Amino acid sequence: MNEASRPPDAEIFERHRPRLFGVAYRMLGSAADAEDVLQEAYLRWHGEARDVVRSPEAWLVAVTTRLAIDRLRRASAEREKYPGFWLPEPVATPADRRAEMSSDLSMAFLVLLEQLSPEERAAFLMREVFDADYAELARVLDKSEAACRQMVHRARVRVRGDRPRFSVSPETHERLLERFLDALHDGDREGLLALVAEDVTWTSDGGGRVPSARRIVHGADRIVRLVLGLERKARGRVRHAVAWLNGEPTLVSFAGDQLLFTTSVATDGERLTAFYRVLNPDKLGRIERELAARGSPAPEG
């Protein structure tokens, strides 16, 4: 359907689609599940509410959030049976929104959100990311404002805790990742050790489809030995580049034109503090198509 023939209710929905997708994706950590939620939200909008809703955006955000809560409840049970560690599906970042999205869409942030119950996650995201007031939270979650305040407070404690929060510019993040990539290409063990924090962690998600570490790996020395060993095995077959995914520079690794895995990193601005590698092919198809459509970054030789 072209723009000229699109019905008014569809135009209204499409106007708010970016925010609705942002809500659903941050809730679910899956672009495919987020699109399913948006499809169901549109059907409800088209069939039930478009002629009687005073504020389409508020109604659509509320419905999308409730649908995402229901889907996350089902997904939580499935993730308990997931082979190994579950990581969110990476998504591409619009070039004009990289700095804006870097903190609240990062892989590290989404992983922290996995600690929360579906309703806690919704309350925390609406308040901390989308700046909703407590009256709106109460309407969406069908709870009192006092209950919503308590929920957001508990979520803040669980997500933030006493973890240090760092404000790192995208340029600094990208520069550190490129230095890591150079040291990896050169097999420079000391250079790699200088770039990673002593208590660095490595989390990988193969989904039972491809080999991956089934537990989180801890410590600079173990992780540097791991990445150097993997690089030696893949030498001449796998090529790496930097692309912008989830609001941050991310390693994307190819064999020919096939995307094999993505590696997101967290940093304090001086060293890399965590690695998140997504190898599950089910989570790479969408991003592979998006990278191809916009011209994949040229992998280093």
N, C-alpha and C positions, 0 to 999 in steps of 0.2 A: 504494500500500500504506500503510495507516495504521499508527500506532505500535504498536497492540495486536497486529496481525497480522504485524509485521516479525519475521523469524527472528532468533535470538540472534546469529548470525554477522554479520548486517547491522547489528544494534544496536552491536556492537563496532566495526565499520568506521566507522559514522556518528559514534561517539564520538571517533574519531581523525581524522575528515575535515578539520577546520580545519587541523591541523598538516600533514597530508599535502598538502593543497592549497597551504599555504604553502611547503612544500619544492618541489613541482612547479612552482608559478608562478615562484618566484625562480630556479629552474633554467632555465626556458624563456622567461620574459617574455611568455607567452601564456596567458590564462585558458582558451581553448578547448583548447589542447594539454594544459594541466594537467588539465582534466576528462577528456580522453581517457586520460591516464596513470592517473588515479584509477579509471576504469572498468576498465582492464586489471588494475590492482592488486587491485581487488575480485574480479574473476573468478578470479584466482589464489588469493586468500584463500578464496573460497567453494568452489573446486574442489579445492584441494590441501592447505591448511595449517591450517585453523581448529581441527581436532581434535588436532593434535600440537604446536602452537606454545606454548611456555611464556610468552613475552612478546609478545602481539599487537602492541603499539605498536612495539617494536623491529623485529619482522619486517616490519610494514607500511611503516615508514620506510625500511628497507633496500631492500625491493622497489620502492617508489615512487622512491627515489633512483636505483637501477639502471635502471629503465625510463626515467626522465627523462634519464639520461646517454645512453642509446641514441637517444632521440628527438632530443636536442640535437645529437648527431653528424650525424643526417640533416638537421636544420634548418640547421646551420651551412653545409652545401653549398648549400642553397636560398637562404640569406641573402646568399651571395656574388653571386647573380644578381638580388638585390632591386633594384628601381629606386630610386636615391637612397639616403638614409640610413634604416636600420631602427631603429625605436624600439619599446620594449615596449608591449603593450596595456594601457591604464589599467584599474585595478580600483577598486571602491568600498571604503571603509574603514569598518568598524563604529565607531559614535560612541564606544563605551567603550574602544576600543583605539588611538585616534589618536596619543597621545603615545608609546605603547609601540612602534608600528610605523613611526614617522615616519622613522627613520634607515635601517632595513634594508629598507624597501619603496619608498623614494623612487625617482623616475624617474632621478635622477642616479646613485644607487647601482646600479640595475639596468643602466644604460648602462656603468658601469665594469666590471661583471661580464662584459660582452661581450669583454673582453680575454683572458679565461681559457679554457683548454681545458675540455671537459665535465667531466673528472675533477677538475681543479683547482677548478672552480666548485663541484662537489659537496663537496669537502673543505673549501673555504673557508667555504661556507654552513653546513655541519654544525658546524664548529668555532666560527665567529665569530657566527653568528646563533642556532643551535639548541643551542650549548653542549655538543656531544657530546665525549666523551673520545676519546683516540687509539686506544684498544682498539676502540671502536665504529666509528671511521673505518676501521680495518684490516679489520674484519669486513665492512662494507658494500662497501668498494672492493677487497677481496681483495688487500691489500698489507700489507707489514710496517708496524709502528707508526713505525719510523724513516723509511720512505718517505713515510708520511702527514705526518709532521712537516715534512719537506723540501717536500712539495707545498703545505702550508698556508703555510709561510714564503715560498715563491716567489709564491704568490697574494697574500699580504699586500703584498709589495714591489710587485707589478704594479698592484694596486688602490689601495693607499694611496700608495706612492711617497713623494715629498716634498710631496705635495699637502697644504695645510693642512686640518685637520678642525675644523669649527665645531659647537658645541652651541648650537642656536638653538631657542628655545621655539616651540611651534606658534602661540602668540598673536602673537609677534613676526613670524613668517613670514606669518601671515594679515594682520597690520596693514600690512606692506610691500606685499603683493599688492593690498590694497584701495587703498592710496595710488597704486600704479601704475595701477590701473583708473580712479581718479578723474582722474589726470593725462591718461590716454589719452582719456577721455571729453571732457575740456576741450581736447584738442589742445595741451597744455602741453609744448612741447619741452624747455624748461629744467627743468621739474619732472621729466620723464622722465629726462633726463640726470643729475639729482641722485640718482636712485634706482638707476641701473645702474652696475656697476663698469666701469672703463675697458677691461678685457680680457674683458668679457662675451661669451658665445657664444650663437648661435641655431641650433638643430638642428630640422629639420622632416621629417616622414614622411608623404608622400602616397601611397606605395605604387604609384606610376604610375597611380593612379585619379583623383587631383585634383592641380592644380598645387601645387608646393611647391619650396622651395630645394633643389637637388640636392647642394649642398655646405654645410658648416658656415659660418655667417656670423660674423665676428669684429669686435669693437670697438663701443664705446658709440654713437658717432655714426652708424655704418652701421645699427645695429639700431634705434635710435630713428627714423631716417628710414624704415626698413622698416615698423615697426609703425604709424607715423603715416600712411604711404601706404596700407597695407592698411585702416586704420580709415576713411580718407576714402572709399575705394572702397566700403566696406561700410556707410557711415553710413545709418541708417534701415532697414537690412535685417537686420543682425546685432546681437544683444544678448548681453551678457556677464554672468556671475555667478560667484561663488566657491562651489565644492563641495569636499568632502574625498575625494580620490582618492589611492591609494598612500600613505596615511598622512600626507598633507600637503595644505594648501589649494591648490587648482588652479583656473585659469580654465576655465569651460565656456562655449562660445559657440554660440548657437542662431540659426536662421532659422525663426521661428515655433516649432513644437514640435520641429523637427529639430535634433539635435546635429550641428554642423558640424565642430568640433574641440575638443580640450582643450589647454591650455597649462600645463605644469608649470614651476616656477621653482626654482632653487637659490639660496641666500642665505648670506651670512656674518653675517647679523644686522643689517647696516647697509645693504648694497646687494644688488641682485640680480646673481648671478654667471653664471647660465646659464638659457636658455629651451629647453624641449622641447615642440614642438607636434606633436600627432598629428592628422592630417587623413584618413588612410586609412579609408574607411567600413567596411572589414572589421574594423577594430579598435575601432569605436565602437558597434556594435549592442548588445553586451551592456551596456555602461555606460549607454547611452541608456535601455534597458529598466529598469535598476536605478534610475536617477534618476527615471524616470516613476513607478515603483512606490512609491517612498518620498516622492514629491512633489518635482518638480524645483525647485531654488533659483530664486527669482524674479529674472529678469534685470533688470539696471539699465536704465532707460529711455533 
